[in-house]
Amino acid sequence: MAECAGRGATRSRAFISHDIVVCPLEDGATAAERTLVAAGKADLVRLQRHALQRAIEPQLVAAIQRLT
């Protein structure tokens, strides 16, 4: 994610249970995202993140498949 978003989480962990992988991320917002949220524009941050995740979905899926 850091390669595509310009910044990654400061801390992350992975939990695997059967066929589910959960990865909580800490402090992953960029300065621009924090500014937008503070201005009441969290909806724009969600839209941008959703668009980015869809754009790089094949790379994310491949990485998870390779690691699991």
C-alpha positions, 0 to 999 in steps of 0.5 A: 500500500505504501508504494501506491499511496505514498505512505503506509501504516506505522504498525500492522498485524495479521490474524489468520483463522481458517480462510479469513485474514484480518490485518488491522493497520495503525496510523495509516492516514496521510496528512492530506487525509487527516486534513480532509477528515478534520474539515468534515470531508471523510466521505472524500477520503473513503471515496479516494481510498475505495478507488485506489483499492479497486485500482490496485486490487489485482496486486493486493490479491496476488500479494495475499495469495503469495503470502498465504 
